[in-house]
Amino acid sequence: MRKKIAAGNWKMNTTLDEGLKLASEVVHMAKDESLSDTTIIISVPFTHLGSVKKIIGSATNVFIAAQNCHQEVSGAYTGEISATMLQSLGVDCVVLGHSERREYYKETYAELGAKTQIVLAHQMTPIFCCGEKLDTREENAHFNLVKEQLSSSLFQLDAADFVKIIIAYEPVWAIGTGVTASDEQAQEMHHFIRETITEKYGESIAHQIPILYGGSVKPTNAQTLFSCPDVDGGLIGGASLDAQGFIDIARSF
Ligand code: PGA
């Protein structure tokens, strides 16, 4: 059985005080018995990682993620954060290739491939995002694009590494827009992603990889989305900034 995962992506939101309050609420609510076999991940700003890690403490179902990292180990890259630094803070996961980073910071397939490798080399879990813009879907090129995003950045990994990854399918037209993919659209793409992985790595590995859906997931639509057979949970932006709403989503499996 694959893990059930609710991952919050705070993006560039919250002051340190606000972030600590939000993290404390999430950690407290996650203690509820009903969530004991749900993996809850909070992806917080770099500045909050060390303090939020302390708040998580010994909680067994809450994990901490960074929202990016540089592909080099160290060096003259002013303003960047390395995988070594994240690992030294006890970070569990790193979100890579979010559409906002692909769009605004022009992250390339090659860079994302290198970032994935360095995150894995530092014993952290990449949460690798993929997904199409609206015009690509309207041209019916969304399957080809998602396949290209996966194969160009990930398919150089050997099976032992690939199996450690979490994939997040986030159609760009659904991110922060209030428009959610229908459960049919989500299931269709998640199934396609699993088939694409099967072609490359075989069925056993494809069945182990968690594939999250992201894009306007809310407490009101999470249950329908998470009931799709190939949807293993969500990457949640806006709705993860409210602890109760986020935990309600985590209870939607
Ligand atoms: P959203 O963001 O839930 O606010 O649409 C999702 C994401 O960008 O990860």
Boltz pocket constraint, residues with backbone or C-beta under 6 A from the ligand:
constraints:
  - pocket:
      binder: B
      contacts: [[A, 9], [A, 170], [A, 174], [A, 175], [A, 176], [A, 177], [A, 178], [A, 214], [A, 215], [A, 216], [A, 217], [A, 235], [A, 236], [A, 237], [A, 238], [A, 239]]
      max_distance: 6.0
